[in-house]
Amino acid sequence: MAGRKLTVVISQAPGKNPVKRRLEEEIATRLMLSGAAEVSVVPHLYDLTADNTGMLWLKSLRGNLVVLGWLYPRAIRWVLDRSGVKGKEGQSRLNVVEDENADDEDRPPEEPAESRGIGSIDVPNRLIYAIDLRNDGNPDTYIQEIERLSEVTSAPLVQLGSLGGLPILSSNGSNGSAGTNGSAKTAESAPAPEANGTPSLPIVPPAVIGGDDIRRRWYPVIDYSRCTNCMECIDFCLFGVYGVDHSDRILVEEQDNCKKGCPACSRVCPVNAIIFPEHKTPGIAGADGGPVEDFKIDLSKLFGAPSALEMAVLERDQELVADGREAVGAAVGLPKRQTCQAEQPRDALDDLMDGLDALDL
């Protein structure tokens, strides 16, 4: 392939699931053999701390980047962004949900949706493609997409050198010292395949960069393409997780103060900008939502189930009691759009909710 190689990072699944490990290793090995891209492996992105050698290595990379992981693409992108690994969103065909009822020939091209959020800051002019490894169990799917991306985009060279003993790959496959974390192998350093297409020597995927002392974590991740800086999360959370930066933008300041398993602030967010990548509910874990999601209509009330706000209050009270504190119920930090409803002009959501209340159900 002519031109500079694309950098591909495989983020391992947490745990030791053999099926997932096999998929990761086969993708890495085949990319090394094909020479389609520079490939490296890091632990589960969500579990990496800011000073983990794998995260420091990711921050050292320049140029376009493909990240394969076991999270929704939106979660991958904003986990990276919060750690300083920034870039413009690259569009992968593997992340497109096909509409079976749509006729591609008759459909006019869609204009890209304009972001309503405050946006990320200091974003370099490069693309980051985030791909969910849960899309397909066949490695061919990912190899073919990476080969396609390698043809449509070129990545600036990653400068040869080292960062704290970590390999920083160049386009010719050489690397610096890998320290105690091993070295990342490339297709150029792999044995040449025999005539029948099998390698003449065993090929192993790259060593994991930053794999030591990894523990499971739980904390919110902010999607700044949706976040409007309304500060409702900081009003609602009573555990000191959120703060503001020097520009008065909301941020996750003390992520390890978050209570494991509690997604209450995500339920409160009016624009679904708070992601908990490991939550079992897709909307909270970072799945892209459709137009209905923008209205944040909770139809569970029609069936007697708790609303999202009621669930959030209950989850917060449970964590307060577990901390030896008193439950506060709905008296503290409820969203302004609810507690100050009389001060706000009516909108389409008010009319719709009034219509639902009028239904004889």
N, C-alpha and C positions, 0 to 999 in steps of 0.2 A: 504494500500500500504506500503510495506516495504521500509526502507531507509528514507533519509531526504527529506523533501518536497521542491518542486519547488516554487519559489516566483513569483507571477503573479501580474503585475501592469496594471491597466486599466486607460488609459489616456482619459479623457472625451473629447467629441466634443465641440468646441466653440459654444456658444449660448445655446438655450434650446429646441432643436428639440426633440419632445416627442418620436419619433420612435427610434432615436439614444439613448436617455436616457433609454428607455425601454430595448434595447438590452444590454447596459452596465450593468444595474441593474440585469437583469436576469442571465447574465454570472457570475457576482460577487456572487449573491445569491446561484446559483447552485454549484459553486466551494466551497463556504463555507459549504454547506450541504454535499457535497460528500467527503470533506476532501482531495481532490486530490492535493491541493496546498494552500499556504498562499496567500491571495488576498487583495489588497489595491487599492484605487482609488485616482488619482491625477488630477488636471486640465489639460487642453490641453498643452502638453509638449512644443510646440513651443512658447507659451505665458509666460512660467515661467521665471522669472528672476533668477540670480545666488543666490540671498539671499532669495528666496521664500522658505517657510518651506517644501513644497512638493519636491522641488529640493534638499534641504539639506537632506531630508529623503532618497531620491533616492541615493544620494552619500554615505549614511551610509550603504547601503545594500552590503552584500557580497554573493558570490556564484552565481550560474546560475540564469538567470532572463528571464522571458517572459514579453514582453511589448505589449499590445494591444492598438492601437490608430487609429485615423482617418487620417493617412498619409501613403504615400508609405513606405515600410520597410526601404529602403535606407535613406529616410529622418528621420525616427524615430531613426535609428542607429546613424546618425551623429549629430542630435540635442542632443542626449544623450552624445556623445563623447565630443562635444564642452563644455559641462557643467561638464566634469570630470567623467561621468558615463560610464566607458569603459569596453570593453570585446571583445572577439573574436566573429565573426559572427556565430550565430547558424542557421542551415538550417531547416526551417519549410516547411512541405508539402503544406501549404496553400499559399506559395509564389512561387510555381513552376508553370510555364505556360506550360500546356500540348501541345504537338505537335500532332494534330489529324492525321497527315499523317505518323507519325513515328511508327515503329514496335518495341516495347520494347524488344522483344525476339531477334531480329536480330541486334539491335544497340549495339555497343561495349560501355563499360563504359567510360564516359568522364573524362578526367583529369581535375582537378580544374585549372581554368585560373590563370596564374601568374599575380599578381598585378603590374602595371607599375607605380603606384603612390609612393609618399614618405612615405606613411603609417602613422598611428597614433603612438603616443609615450606612453610609460609607460602603456602598455596594460596588465592587470592582466590575469592570467590563468583561465578564466571562460568564459561561453557562454552567449550571449544575443540574444534571439530570438525576432525579431521585426515582428509583424503581423498586417496587415491592416484590420481594422474592416469593410471596404467597400467591402471586398471579398464576404461576404454572410450575409444576414439578419437573418439567422437561428442560434440561440445560440448553438444548438447541434454541429455545425461545429467546433466551437472554444473549446467547452468542450471536445469533442473527441480528438482534436489535443493536448490539454494541458494534458489530461490523457495519451496520447501516449508519449509525451515528459517527463512526470513524470516517465514513465517506462524506458526510454532509458538514462536518465541522473539523477544524484543526485546533489543537491545543498548543499554546506557547510552551516552549521548553521549560522543564523544571530544572533549575540550575544545579549542576553537579556540586556536591558539597556534603556537609553533615550538620545535624542539629541535635546536640546532646547525645551523640552516638547513634542517631537514627539514619537509615538510608534515605537519601534524596536522589531519586532516579533521574538519569539523563535519557535522552531519546535513543541512545545507542545501547541502553540496557546496563551500563555500568552503574555502580552505586558506591556510596561511602561506607564507613564502618557501621555495622549494625549493633554493636555493643552486645548486651546480654539478651537482646530480644531476637537475635537471628537476623538473617538478611533476606531481602525480597528478591526472588529470582525472576528473570524475564525470559521471553521467548528466545532471545539471542543467546542466553547462557544455557538453554536447554539442549540436550542431545538432539541431533538431527534425526528425523523419523526415517525408518527403513522404507524400502520400496512398497511394502504392503500397507504403509500408513501407520504402523505402530512404532512407538519410540524404541530406539535400540537399548536404552537404559531406563530404569524406573524414573518417572517424573513425579515430583512432589510439589504441592502448591506452596506459595510463599509462607514463610513463618509469620505468625501473628505479631503485629507491631503493637506493643503496649498491653500485652495480655496478662501481666502480673497483677495480682491483688485487685481483681475486679469484683465488686459486690453489686447486688441488685439495688436499684434506686427508684424513687417515686417523687416526681415533682412536676409542676405545670410548665408548659412551653407556650409562649405567646406567638401567635401568627399575626405579624404586624401588617400583613396585607389586608387583614380584616379589622384589627384593633383600632378603635376610634379614640383611645385614650380617655374613656369616660370615667375611669377610676372606680367603677363599681366593684371590681375584684378586691382592691385594696381596702375599700370600706367594709366589705363582707368578711374577708379573711381575718381571723383574730389570732393568727399564729406567727405573724411577722414574716411571711413568705415574700410579700411584695414590697417594692419601694419605687422610688423615682430617680432618674439619672439627672445629670447636670442640666439637661434640656427639659426637665419636668415630664419626661416620658415614662410610662409605666414599665417596670421590669421585674423579673423574678430575681430578687436580691439574695434571699437566704433559702435556696431551694431545699436544703436538707431539713428545714423546719416543717416542711409539708408532712401531713399525716398519711401514712401509707394506706392506699386504697380509697382515700377520700377525694372525690372529684367535685365537691360542692361549688367551688368558684367557677368551674366550667359551666355548671347548670345556670348560674346567675348571669353569666356574660350574655349581653343582649345580641351579640353578633357571632357567637360561636367561635371566638378567637382564641380561647384557651384550650390547649390540647393536653391530654394525659395519654401518651402513646401506648401504654400498656393496659388501658381500660378495655373491658369487654364490649362496651357499647361503641359501635363504629363512629357515630357522630362526635363522641367525646375523644376517641382515639385518633382523630384526624382525617376520617373519610370525608371526601368532598360531598357537600350537600347540594340539593337541587333548589329551585326557586322557593319552594314552600319553607325551606329552612330559614330563609331571610326573614320571614314573618314571625318565627319563634312561636308558632301557635301550638299550645299544648292541649291536644284533644283528649288526653287521658282523663280529664275531668268528666267527660261524657260517660265514662265507664266506671267512675268512682275511684279511680287510682289517684295517688298523690300527684300534684303538679310538679314541674321541675323545681320551682321555688320552694315548695313544701319539702321536697326531697333534699334540697340543699340545706335548708334549716335543720332538718332532722340529722343529716350527716354531720353538720358542724357541731350540733349539740352533743352528739355521741362522742366526738373527739374532745370536746371541752370537758365532759364528765370523765373521760379516760385520763385526762391530764390533771384531774383533781380540781377542776374549776366548775363554776356553776353554768348550767345551760341558760341561754339568753333567748331562745326561741326567735320569733319574728320581730323582736323589739330593737334589734341592732343590725344595722348594715343592709337592710333590704334595698333592692335597686330603686333609684330615684324615680324611675319611670312608673313604679307602682305606688310608692309612698307619697309622691307629689303629683299624682295623676290630675288633680283638679287644677294645677298650675300650668298644665301643658295643653296645647290645642289638640283637638281630636284629629285622628288620622285614619287611614284605611283599616288599620288593625282594630281600632276601637269599633268601627262600624261592623267589621266582620264578627268580632266577638259578641257584640250586641245581637247580631243575627243568629248566632249559635245559641245564645241564651234564650232566644224567643222560640227555638224549636221545641216541639213537644216530644221529647225523647225519654 
